[in-house]
C-alpha cells in the first residue's frame, strides 16, 4: 500500500496491490472514520470501486468491498 499524507497529515491511499496486480487510485470518492478504523471508498485505474479499511492501531490495510463495474444494474453509486 502506498499512501499520500495531505496538508492535514491524513494518509490517503494512492496505490495498492491485489496479489501481484497493482491498482492505482485515480480518485478518493469518500472517506469516513470508525472507532478503530478509517475507511476509503476509491476508484481504481481499472474502473473498479473499492472500499479500503485502515486499522489505525496496527497500520494494516484490508480490502472490504470491490465492485468491478461490469454490471451496470448493480453498480455501487460513485458518491
ChimeraX attribute file (.defattr): number of C-alpha atoms within 10 A of each C-alpha:
attribute: neighborCount
match mode: 1-to-1
recipient: residues
	/A:1	13
	/A:2	12
	/A:3	13
	/A:4	12
	/A:5	11
	/A:6	9
	/A:7	7
	/A:8	6
	/A:9	8
	/A:10	9
	/A:11	14
	/A:12	19
	/A:13	21
	/A:14	18
	/A:15	16
	/A:16	19
	/A:17	11
	/A:18	9
	/A:19	6
	/A:20	7
	/A:21	8
	/A:22	14
	/A:23	18
	/A:24	17
	/A:25	22
	/A:26	15
	/A:27	14
	/A:28	19
	/A:29	15
	/A:30	13
	/A:31	14
	/A:32	10
	/A:33	12
	/A:34	11
	/A:35	7
	/A:36	11
	/A:37	17
	/A:38	17
	/A:39	20
	/A:40	20
	/A:41	22
	/A:42	25
	/A:43	23
	/A:44	20
	/A:45	14
	/A:46	13
	/A:47	15
	/A:48	17
	/A:49	24
	/A:50	21
	/A:51	19
	/A:52	20
	/A:53	23
	/A:54	21
	/A:55	15
	/A:56	14
	/A:57	8
	/A:58	9
	/A:59	9
	/A:60	11
	/A:61	17
	/A:62	12
	/A:63	14
	/A:64	12
	/A:65	11
	/A:66	15
	/A:67	15
	/A:68	15
	/A:69	14
	/A:70	10
	/A:71	8
	/A:72	8
	/A:73	7
	/A:74	9
	/A:75	13
	/A:76	14
	/A:77	7
	/A:78	11
	/A:79	7
